[in-house]
Amino acid sequence: MAFNLFVVKKPSYLGRSHLEILEALMSIGLFDIEHKIVFFEAGVSWLLKEQAPINEKSIEKQINALPMYGAENLYYVDSHAQALYPNQALNENAEAVSTAELASWMQQAEHVEVFG
């Protein structure tokens, strides 16, 4: 089965580019594109629970809305989460994957897009 792989490396709330990334992720499902979205390295910060940004929309709420747009295949690299954010709760809509599994997906994907 052909799919597109989207990798988010950029940390959350870094400049305004996170808004563009969110728009791109939301549009994936609207176009019925088979996909996987992986939060990688510092990108795992998008999945941290209970973030309280000042003068910003909550990324946590927007990540929770992605399934409504058809973008429900959310993953994060487990070893990155453990190294960068040990013992912190992550969004329950995302599943852990290993770096080996991600490498396999990168080889199988029809297209790979990296944000960050």
N, CA, C and O atoms as CSV, one atom per row, in Angstrom:
chain,resi,resn,atom,element,x,y,z
A,1,MET,N,N,0.840,-1.174,0.000
A,1,MET,CA,C,0.000,0.000,0.000
A,1,MET,C,C,0.892,1.246,0.000
A,1,MET,O,O,1.789,1.370,0.834
A,2,ALA,N,N,0.648,2.146,-0.915
A,2,ALA,CA,C,1.420,3.386,-0.995
A,2,ALA,C,C,0.929,4.369,0.062
A,2,ALA,O,O,-0.271,4.488,0.309
A,3,PHE,N,N,1.859,5.056,0.668
A,3,PHE,CA,C,1.514,6.078,1.649
A,3,PHE,C,C,2.577,7.163,1.626
A,3,PHE,O,O,3.683,6.966,1.122
A,4,ASN,N,N,2.218,8.314,2.181
A,4,ASN,CA,C,3.152,9.417,2.347
A,4,ASN,C,C,3.531,9.489,3.820
A,4,ASN,O,O,2.713,9.232,4.703
A,5,LEU,N,N,4.780,9.841,4.061
A,5,LEU,CA,C,5.293,9.941,5.420
A,5,LEU,C,C,5.640,11.395,5.707
A,5,LEU,O,O,6.375,12.029,4.950
A,6,PHE,N,N,5.114,11.910,6.792
A,6,PHE,CA,C,5.375,13.283,7.211
A,6,PHE,C,C,6.090,13.229,8.557
A,6,PHE,O,O,5.596,12.624,9.509
A,7,VAL,N,N,7.252,13.863,8.626
A,7,VAL,CA,C,8.087,13.836,9.828
A,7,VAL,C,C,8.188,15.259,10.371
A,7,VAL,O,O,8.619,16.170,9.664
A,8,VAL,N,N,7.790,15.445,11.628
A,8,VAL,CA,C,7.848,16.754,12.280
A,8,VAL,C,C,9.035,16.746,13.234
A,8,VAL,O,O,9.014,16.061,14.256
A,9,LYS,N,N,10.086,17.524,12.889
A,9,LYS,CA,C,11.285,17.615,13.724
A,9,LYS,C,C,11.329,18.918,14.514
A,9,LYS,O,O,11.992,18.996,15.549
A,10,LYS,N,N,10.640,19.922,14.041
A,10,LYS,CA,C,10.699,21.256,14.646
A,10,LYS,C,C,9.957,21.259,15.979
A,10,LYS,O,O,8.863,20.703,16.074
A,11,PRO,N,N,10.535,21.877,17.011
A,11,PRO,CA,C,9.849,21.946,18.310
A,11,PRO,C,C,8.554,22.766,18.216
A,11,PRO,O,O,8.418,23.637,17.357
A,12,SER,N,N,7.626,22.473,19.099
A,12,SER,CA,C,6.375,23.233,19.135
A,12,SER,C,C,6.633,24.672,19.574
A,12,SER,O,O,7.574,24.960,20.314
A,13,TYR,N,N,5.777,25.556,19.101
A,13,TYR,CA,C,5.784,26.974,19.478
A,13,TYR,C,C,7.083,27.701,19.140
A,13,TYR,O,O,7.419,28.689,19.794
A,14,LEU,N,N,7.810,27.239,18.147
A,14,LEU,CA,C,9.037,27.918,17.737
A,14,LEU,C,C,8.715,28.778,16.522
A,14,LEU,O,O,8.657,28.283,15.397
A,15,GLY,N,N,8.506,30.071,16.759
A,15,GLY,CA,C,8.123,30.954,15.666
A,15,GLY,C,C,6.708,30.678,15.212
A,15,GLY,O,O,5.936,30.029,15.918
A,16,ARG,N,N,6.368,31.172,14.036
A,16,ARG,CA,C,5.016,30.986,13.510
A,16,ARG,C,C,4.919,29.805,12.564
A,16,ARG,O,O,3.827,29.492,12.089
A,17,SER,N,N,6.020,29.148,12.279
A,17,SER,CA,C,5.991,28.052,11.312
A,17,SER,C,C,5.148,26.872,11.784
A,17,SER,O,O,4.696,26.072,10.964
A,18,HIS,N,N,4.929,26.753,13.102
A,18,HIS,CA,C,4.100,25.632,13.576
A,18,HIS,C,C,2.667,25.742,13.044
A,18,HIS,O,O,1.987,24.729,12.875
A,19,LEU,N,N,2.208,26.974,12.779
A,19,LEU,CA,C,0.866,27.141,12.221
A,19,LEU,C,C,0.799,26.589,10.803
A,19,LEU,O,O,-0.184,25.953,10.424
A,20,GLU,N,N,1.847,26.833,10.019
A,20,GLU,CA,C,1.907,26.312,8.651
A,20,GLU,C,C,1.993,24.788,8.661
A,20,GLU,O,O,1.370,24.121,7.835
A,21,ILE,N,N,2.760,24.248,9.589
A,21,ILE,CA,C,2.871,22.791,9.699
A,21,ILE,C,C,1.514,22.190,10.055
A,21,ILE,O,O,1.106,21.189,9.467
A,22,LEU,N,N,0.816,22.792,11.011
A,22,LEU,CA,C,-0.510,22.297,11.391
A,22,LEU,C,C,-1.478,22.339,10.212
A,22,LEU,O,O,-2.246,21.398,10.015
A,23,GLU,N,N,-1.454,23.405,9.434
A,23,GLU,CA,C,-2.322,23.497,8.262
A,23,GLU,C,C,-2.005,22.383,7.267
A,23,GLU,O,O,-2.910,21.775,6.696
A,24,ALA,N,N,-0.726,22.124,7.065
A,24,ALA,CA,C,-0.329,21.049,6.145
A,24,ALA,C,C,-0.812,19.698,6.658
A,24,ALA,O,O,-1.319,18.885,5.885
A,25,LEU,N,N,-0.658,19.454,7.964
A,25,LEU,CA,C,-1.092,18.180,8.537
A,25,LEU,C,C,-2.607,18.018,8.441
A,25,LEU,O,O,-3.102,16.925,8.166
A,26,MET,N,N,-3.338,19.103,8.668
A,26,MET,CA,C,-4.795,19.033,8.566
A,26,MET,C,C,-5.245,18.756,7.135
A,26,MET,O,O,-6.241,18.067,6.917
A,27,SER,N,N,-4.527,19.279,6.183
A,27,SER,CA,C,-4.939,19.103,4.788
A,27,SER,C,C,-4.672,17.691,4.272
A,27,SER,O,O,-5.286,17.267,3.293
A,28,ILE,N,N,-3.774,16.964,4.911
A,28,ILE,CA,C,-3.441,15.603,4.471
A,28,ILE,C,C,-4.698,14.739,4.412
A,28,ILE,O,O,-4.990,14.111,3.394
A,29,GLY,N,N,-5.420,14.720,5.499
A,29,GLY,CA,C,-6.606,13.884,5.570
A,29,GLY,C,C,-7.735,14.373,4.683
A,29,GLY,O,O,-8.516,13.568,4.175
A,30,LEU,N,N,-7.832,15.675,4.490
A,30,LEU,CA,C,-8.905,16.217,3.666
A,30,LEU,C,C,-8.810,15.741,2.225
A,30,LEU,O,O,-9.819,15.682,1.522
A,31,PHE,N,N,-7.608,15.403,1.782
A,31,PHE,CA,C,-7.407,14.961,0.406
A,31,PHE,C,C,-7.325,13.440,0.297
A,31,PHE,O,O,-6.913,12.908,-0.734
A,32,ASP,N,N,-7.719,12.743,1.363
A,32,ASP,CA,C,-7.719,11.277,1.371
A,32,ASP,C,C,-6.381,10.681,0.967
A,32,ASP,O,O,-6.327,9.707,0.217
A,33,ILE,N,N,-5.311,11.264,1.463
A,33,ILE,CA,C,-3.966,10.768,1.183
A,33,ILE,C,C,-3.604,9.767,2.284
A,33,ILE,O,O,-3.650,10.104,3.467
A,34,GLU,N,N,-3.245,8.544,1.899
A,34,GLU,CA,C,-2.761,7.578,2.889
A,34,GLU,C,C,-1.472,8.151,3.479
A,34,GLU,O,O,-0.602,8.610,2.739
A,35,HIS,N,N,-1.350,8.126,4.789
A,35,HIS,CA,C,-0.228,8.823,5.418
A,35,HIS,C,C,0.112,8.249,6.789
A,35,HIS,O,O,-0.642,7.485,7.391
A,36,LYS,N,N,1.273,8.657,7.237
A,36,LYS,CA,C,1.711,8.470,8.615
A,36,LYS,C,C,2.400,9.776,9.000
A,36,LYS,O,O,3.166,10.330,8.212
A,37,ILE,N,N,2.132,10.267,10.203
A,37,ILE,CA,C,2.763,11.479,10.718
A,37,ILE,C,C,3.592,11.069,11.923
A,37,ILE,O,O,3.068,10.500,12.880
A,38,VAL,N,N,4.897,11.362,11.876
A,38,VAL,CA,C,5.802,10.958,12.948
A,38,VAL,C,C,6.443,12.202,13.567
A,38,VAL,O,O,6.999,13.042,12.858
A,39,PHE,N,N,6.359,12.309,14.880
A,39,PHE,CA,C,7.013,13.383,15.617
A,39,PHE,C,C,8.372,12.852,16.051
A,39,PHE,O,O,8.463,11.847,16.757
A,40,PHE,N,N,9.426,13.537,15.621
A,40,PHE,CA,C,10.801,13.044,15.653
A,40,PHE,C,C,11.680,14.035,16.405
A,40,PHE,O,O,11.513,15.245,16.249
A,41,GLU,N,N,12.607,13.549,17.214
A,41,GLU,CA,C,13.522,14.396,17.984
A,41,GLU,C,C,12.734,15.465,18.734
A,41,GLU,O,O,11.787,15.129,19.446
A,42,ALA,N,N,13.093,16.743,18.599
A,42,ALA,CA,C,12.411,17.822,19.333
A,42,ALA,C,C,10.954,17.968,18.929
A,42,ALA,O,O,10.179,18.599,19.649
A,43,GLY,N,N,10.563,17.403,17.799
A,43,GLY,CA,C,9.171,17.440,17.375
A,43,GLY,C,C,8.237,16.705,18.319
A,43,GLY,O,O,7.029,16.940,18.299
A,44,VAL,N,N,8.773,15.822,19.143
A,44,VAL,CA,C,7.949,15.122,20.141
A,44,VAL,C,C,7.287,16.138,21.072
A,44,VAL,O,O,6.247,15.841,21.660
A,45,SER,N,N,7.867,17.328,21.216
A,45,SER,CA,C,7.301,18.347,22.107
A,45,SER,C,C,5.881,18.743,21.701
A,45,SER,O,O,5.129,19.257,22.529
A,46,TRP,N,N,5.506,18.516,20.458
A,46,TRP,CA,C,4.136,18.803,20.008
A,46,TRP,C,C,3.126,17.943,20.776
A,46,TRP,O,O,1.961,18.319,20.902
A,47,LEU,N,N,3.565,16.811,21.280
A,47,LEU,CA,C,2.671,15.853,21.912
A,47,LEU,C,C,2.607,15.963,23.429
A,47,LEU,O,O,1.859,15.224,24.069
A,48,LEU,N,N,3.378,16.871,24.010
A,48,LEU,CA,C,3.355,17.021,25.469
A,48,LEU,C,C,1.978,17.489,25.915
A,48,LEU,O,O,1.389,18.388,25.315
A,49,LYS,N,N,1.483,16.880,26.959
A,49,LYS,CA,C,0.162,17.227,27.476
A,49,LYS,C,C,0.241,18.464,28.363
A,49,LYS,O,O,1.272,18.776,28.959
A,50,GLU,N,N,-0.891,19.149,28.420
A,50,GLU,CA,C,-1.099,20.291,29.319
A,50,GLU,C,C,-0.138,21.451,29.074
A,50,GLU,O,O,0.298,22.107,30.021
A,51,GLN,N,N,0.189,21.702,27.825
A,51,GLN,CA,C,0.970,22.896,27.506
A,51,GLN,C,C,0.060,24.111,27.677
A,51,GLN,O,O,-1.126,24.044,27.353
A,52,ALA,N,N,0.591,25.193,28.170
A,52,ALA,CA,C,-0.198,26.404,28.410
A,52,ALA,C,C,0.470,27.591,27.728
A,52,ALA,O,O,1.125,28.397,28.389
A,53,PRO,N,N,0.312,27.705,26.428
A,53,PRO,CA,C,0.950,28.819,25.725
A,53,PRO,C,C,0.270,30.147,26.051
A,53,PRO,O,O,-0.921,30.191,26.359
A,54,ILE,N,N,1.040,31.213,25.979
A,54,ILE,CA,C,0.513,32.551,26.201
A,54,ILE,C,C,0.347,33.198,24.829
A,54,ILE,O,O,1.276,33.216,24.022
A,55,ASN,N,N,-0.833,33.720,24.579
A,55,ASN,CA,C,-1.150,34.393,23.312
A,55,ASN,C,C,-1.004,33.482,22.098
A,55,ASN,O,O,-0.696,33.959,21.005
A,56,GLU,N,N,-1.215,32.207,22.267
A,56,GLU,CA,C,-1.132,31.220,21.175
A,56,GLU,C,C,-2.287,30.255,21.330
A,56,GLU,O,O,-2.799,30.060,22.432
A,57,LYS,N,N,-2.697,29.651,20.230
A,57,LYS,CA,C,-3.654,28.549,20.308
A,57,LYS,C,C,-2.909,27.324,20.814
A,57,LYS,O,O,-1.720,27.154,20.544
A,58,SER,N,N,-3.593,26.495,21.529
A,58,SER,CA,C,-2.992,25.286,22.075
A,58,SER,C,C,-2.716,24.266,20.970
A,58,SER,O,O,-3.626,23.857,20.248
A,59,ILE,N,N,-1.462,23.863,20.848
A,59,ILE,CA,C,-1.123,22.826,19.884
A,59,ILE,C,C,-1.768,21.512,20.309
A,59,ILE,O,O,-2.184,20.723,19.461
A,60,GLU,N,N,-1.854,21.275,21.609
A,60,GLU,CA,C,-2.473,20.040,22.098
A,60,GLU,C,C,-3.905,19.921,21.581
A,60,GLU,O,O,-4.309,18.853,21.123
A,61,LYS,N,N,-4.663,20.992,21.649
A,61,LYS,CA,C,-6.042,20.961,21.148
A,61,LYS,C,C,-6.072,20.741,19.638
A,61,LYS,O,O,-6.941,20.035,19.126
A,62,GLN,N,N,-5.130,21.344,18.935
A,62,GLN,CA,C,-5.092,21.186,17.485
A,62,GLN,C,C,-4.662,19.777,17.079
A,62,GLN,O,O,-5.171,19.229,16.101
A,63,ILE,N,N,-3.733,19.192,17.823
A,63,ILE,CA,C,-3.341,17.804,17.565
A,63,ILE,C,C,-4.546,16.890,17.808
A,63,ILE,O,O,-4.783,15.952,17.046
A,64,ASN,N,N,-5.303,17.167,18.870
A,64,ASN,CA,C,-6.491,16.365,19.156
A,64,ASN,C,C,-7.550,16.500,18.068
A,64,ASN,O,O,-8.379,15.605,17.899
A,65,ALA,N,N,-7.532,17.600,17.333
A,65,ALA,CA,C,-8.505,17.820,16.260
A,65,ALA,C,C,-8.091,17.149,14.947
A,65,ALA,O,O,-8.928,16.993,14.058
A,66,LEU,N,N,-6.839,16.752,14.803
A,66,LEU,CA,C,-6.382,16.167,13.540
A,66,LEU,C,C,-7.240,14.995,13.062
A,66,LEU,O,O,-7.513,14.915,11.864
A,67,PRO,N,N,-7.682,14.077,13.935
A,67,PRO,CA,C,-8.532,12.984,13.451
A,67,PRO,C,C,-9.836,13.459,12.791
A,67,PRO,O,O,-10.362,12.779,11.910
A,68,MET,N,N,-10.352,14.606,13.206
A,68,MET,CA,C,-11.562,15.142,12.571
A,68,MET,C,C,-11.292,15.527,11.120
A,68,MET,O,O,-12.213,15.587,10.306
A,69,TYR,N,N,-10.039,15.784,10.804
A,69,TYR,CA,C,-9.635,16.146,9.442
A,69,TYR,C,C,-9.143,14.927,8.664
A,69,TYR,O,O,-8.709,15.055,7.519
A,70,GLY,N,N,-9.209,13.757,9.277
A,70,GLY,CA,C,-8.765,12.543,8.601
A,70,GLY,C,C,-7.289,12.251,8.766
A,70,GLY,O,O,-6.768,11.320,8.152
A,71,ALA,N,N,-6.612,13.032,9.586
A,71,ALA,CA,C,-5.180,12.827,9.843
A,71,ALA,C,C,-5.035,12.148,11.203
A,71,ALA,O,O,-4.721,12.788,12.208
A,72,GLU,N,N,-5.272,10.829,11.208
A,72,GLU,CA,C,-5.287,10.133,12.493
A,72,GLU,C,C,-4.114,9.194,12.714
A,72,GLU,O,O,-4.019,8.592,13.784
A,73,ASN,N,N,-3.233,9.046,11.767
A,73,ASN,CA,C,-2.107,8.123,11.904
A,73,ASN,C,C,-0.909,8.857,12.507
A,73,ASN,O,O,0.024,9.230,11.796
A,74,LEU,N,N,-0.944,9.059,13.817
A,74,LEU,CA,C,0.065,9.844,14.526
A,74,LEU,C,C,0.995,8.930,15.323
A,74,LEU,O,O,0.556,8.008,16.010
A,75,TYR,N,N,2.291,9.215,15.210
A,75,TYR,CA,C,3.309,8.408,15.873
A,75,TYR,C,C,4.409,9.308,16.418
A,75,TYR,O,O,4.529,10.467,16.021
A,76,TYR,N,N,5.200,8.774,17.319
A,76,TYR,CA,C,6.401,9.453,17.795
A,76,TYR,C,C,7.485,8.401,18.004
A,76,TYR,O,O,7.197,7.230,18.247
A,77,VAL,N,N,8.725,8.838,17.907
A,77,VAL,CA,C,9.848,7.917,18.112
A,77,VAL,C,C,10.046,7.769,19.614
A,77,VAL,O,O,10.387,8.726,20.308
A,78,ASP,N,N,9.828,6.564,20.098
A,78,ASP,CA,C,9.856,6.287,21.534
A,78,ASP,C,C,11.187,6.659,22.182
A,78,ASP,O,O,11.202,7.246,23.264
A,79,SER,N,N,12.296,6.327,21.538
A,79,SER,CA,C,13.603,6.627,22.140
A,79,SER,C,C,13.826,8.136,22.267
A,79,SER,O,O,14.496,8.580,23.200
A,80,HIS,N,N,13.276,8.929,21.345
A,80,HIS,CA,C,13.403,10.385,21.441
A,80,HIS,C,C,12.561,10.921,22.600
A,80,HIS,O,O,12.995,11.808,23.335
A,81,ALA,N,N,11.366,10.381,22.753
A,81,ALA,CA,C,10.506,10.812,23.854
A,81,ALA,C,C,11.163,10.492,25.194
A,81,ALA,O,O,11.144,11.313,26.111
A,82,GLN,N,N,11.746,9.293,25.306
A,82,GLN,CA,C,12.389,8.887,26.555
A,82,GLN,C,C,13.616,9.746,26.872
A,82,GLN,O,O,13.852,10.097,28.028
A,83,ALA,N,N,14.395,10.083,25.835
A,83,ALA,CA,C,15.619,10.864,26.035
A,83,ALA,C,C,15.332,12.335,26.323
A,83,ALA,O,O,15.972,12.933,27.189
A,84,LEU,N,N,14.371,12.925,25.601
A,84,LEU,CA,C,14.128,14.367,25.705
A,84,LEU,C,C,13.062,14.737,26.732
A,84,LEU,O,O,13.144,15.792,27.360
A,85,TYR,N,N,12.065,13.872,26.902
A,85,TYR,CA,C,10.932,14.195,27.776
A,85,TYR,C,C,10.587,13.006,28.683
A,85,TYR,O,O,9.456,12.519,28.661
A,86,PRO,N,N,11.552,12.542,29.473
A,86,PRO,CA,C,11.296,11.360,30.316
A,86,PRO,C,C,10.177,11.624,31.323
A,86,PRO,O,O,10.080,12.702,31.910
A,87,ASN,N,N,9.352,10.622,31.498
A,87,ASN,CA,C,8.265,10.654,32.488
A,87,ASN,C,C,7.232,11.750,32.249
A,87,ASN,O,O,6.506,12.119,33.172
A,88,GLN,N,N,7.153,12.278,31.026
A,88,GLN,CA,C,6.138,13.285,30.721
A,88,GLN,C,C,5.030,12.644,29.900
A,88,GLN,O,O,5.285,11.833,29.009
A,89,ALA,N,N,3.810,13.019,30.212
A,89,ALA,CA,C,2.652,12.467,29.507
A,89,ALA,C,C,2.589,13.021,28.087
A,89,ALA,O,O,2.787,14.213,27.851
A,90,LEU,N,N,2.303,12.112,27.148
A,90,LEU,CA,C,2.180,12.498,25.746
A,90,LEU,C,C,0.744,12.281,25.280
A,90,LEU,O,O,-0.018,11.534,25.894
A,91,ASN,N,N,0.399,12.937,24.205
A,91,ASN,CA,C,-0.936,12.844,23.629
A,91,ASN,C,C,-1.316,11.385,23.370
A,91,ASN,O,O,-0.554,10.633,22.761
A,92,GLU,N,N,-2.480,11.004,23.831
A,92,GLU,CA,C,-2.919,9.608,23.712
A,92,GLU,C,C,-3.313,9.226,22.285
A,92,GLU,O,O,-3.530,8.047,22.008
A,93,ASN,N,N,-3.408,10.185,21.384
A,93,ASN,CA,C,-3.737,9.884,19.980
A,93,ASN,C,C,-2.525,9.413,19.182
A,93,ASN,O,O,-2.673,8.970,18.043
A,94,ALA,N,N,-1.337,9.502,19.757
A,94,ALA,CA,C,-0.109,9.111,19.057
A,94,ALA,C,C,0.437,7.815,19.646
A,94,ALA,O,O,0.360,7.580,20.852
A,95,GLU,N,N,0.989,6.983,18.772
A,95,GLU,CA,C,1.571,5.706,19.179
A,95,GLU,C,C,3.083,5.760,19.058
A,95,GLU,O,O,3.616,6.454,18.193
A,96,ALA,N,N,3.769,5.036,19.915
A,96,ALA,CA,C,5.232,4.966,19.873
A,96,ALA,C,C,5.689,4.043,18.752
A,96,ALA,O,O,5.061,3.020,18.479
A,97,VAL,N,N,6.798,4.422,18.101
A,97,VAL,CA,C,7.457,3.578,17.104
A,97,VAL,C,C,8.957,3.597,17.387
A,97,VAL,O,O,9.475,4.524,18.010
A,98,SER,N,N,9.627,2.577,16.926
A,98,SER,CA,C,11.082,2.513,17.084
A,98,SER,C,C,11.755,3.208,15.905
A,98,SER,O,O,11.126,3.466,14.878
A,99,THR,N,N,13.021,3.503,16.065
A,99,THR,CA,C,13.758,4.104,14.947
A,99,THR,C,C,13.871,3.117,13.791
A,99,THR,O,O,13.901,3.527,12.631
A,100,ALA,N,N,13.935,1.825,14.090
A,100,ALA,CA,C,13.996,0.811,13.031
A,100,ALA,C,C,12.700,0.794,12.220
A,100,ALA,O,O,12.730,0.682,10.994
A,101,GLU,N,N,11.571,0.905,12.905
A,101,GLU,CA,C,10.287,0.929,12.205
A,101,GLU,C,C,10.167,2.189,11.346
A,101,GLU,O,O,9.680,2.132,10.217
A,102,LEU,N,N,10.611,3.320,11.883
A,102,LEU,CA,C,10.591,4.563,11.103
A,102,LEU,C,C,11.474,4.439,9.871
A,102,LEU,O,O,11.080,4.871,8.788
A,103,ALA,N,N,12.656,3.858,10.015
A,103,ALA,CA,C,13.558,3.665,8.871
A,103,ALA,C,C,12.892,2.808,7.799
A,103,ALA,O,O,13.032,3.076,6.606
A,104,SER,N,N,12.175,1.785,8.224
A,104,SER,CA,C,11.455,0.927,7.290
A,104,SER,C,C,10.371,1.722,6.563
A,104,SER,O,O,10.211,1.595,5.350
A,105,TRP,N,N,9.632,2.537,7.307
A,105,TRP,CA,C,8.594,3.364,6.687
A,105,TRP,C,C,9.201,4.323,5.668
A,105,TRP,O,O,8.625,4.558,4.606
A,106,MET,N,N,10.367,4.875,5.998
A,106,MET,CA,C,11.003,5.826,5.081
A,106,MET,C,C,11.355,5.146,3.755
A,106,MET,O,O,11.281,5.768,2.696
A,107,GLN,N,N,11.730,3.891,3.818
A,107,GLN,CA,C,12.046,3.151,2.597
A,107,GLN,C,C,10.790,2.780,1.819
A,107,GLN,O,O,10.820,2.723,0.590
A,108,GLN,N,N,9.707,2.532,2.507
A,108,GLN,CA,C,8.468,2.092,1.862
A,108,GLN,C,C,7.612,3.244,1.345
A,108,GLN,O,O,6.806,3.055,0.433
A,109,ALA,N,N,7.777,4.425,1.913
A,109,ALA,CA,C,6.900,5.548,1.582
A,109,ALA,C,C,7.066,5.995,0.135
A,109,ALA,O,O,8.159,5.977,-0.430
A,110,GLU,N,N,5.955,6.390,-0.430
A,110,GLU,CA,C,5.965,6.951,-1.776
A,110,GLU,C,C,6.618,8.330,-1.764
A,110,GLU,O,O,7.331,8.697,-2.698
A,111,HIS,N,N,6.369,9.090,-0.698
A,111,HIS,CA,C,6.919,10.434,-0.549
A,111,HIS,C,C,7.197,10.678,0.928
A,111,HIS,O,O,6.408,10.276,1.783
A,112,VAL,N,N,8.317,11.336,1.234
A,112,VAL,CA,C,8.664,11.701,2.601
A,112,VAL,C,C,8.826,13.220,2.657
A,112,VAL,O,O,9.583,13.800,1.878
A,113,GLU,N,N,8.113,13.853,3.577
A,113,GLU,CA,C,8.203,15.298,3.783
A,113,GLU,C,C,8.661,15.537,5.216
A,113,GLU,O,O,8.069,15.003,6.154
A,114,VAL,N,N,9.703,16.328,5.390
A,114,VAL,CA,C,10.237,16.613,6.716
A,114,VAL,C,C,9.982,18.079,7.042
A,114,VAL,O,O,10.375,18.970,6.288
A,115,PHE,N,N,9.316,18.323,8.176
A,115,PHE,CA,C,9.088,19.688,8.665
A,115,PHE,C,C,10.074,19.947,9.792
A,115,PHE,O,O,9.987,19.339,10.859
A,116,GLY,N,N,11.002,20.843,9.551
A,116,GLY,CA,C,11.958,21.150,10.599
A,116,GLY,C,C,13.303,21.265,10.133
A,116,GLY,O,O,14.211,21.523,10.923
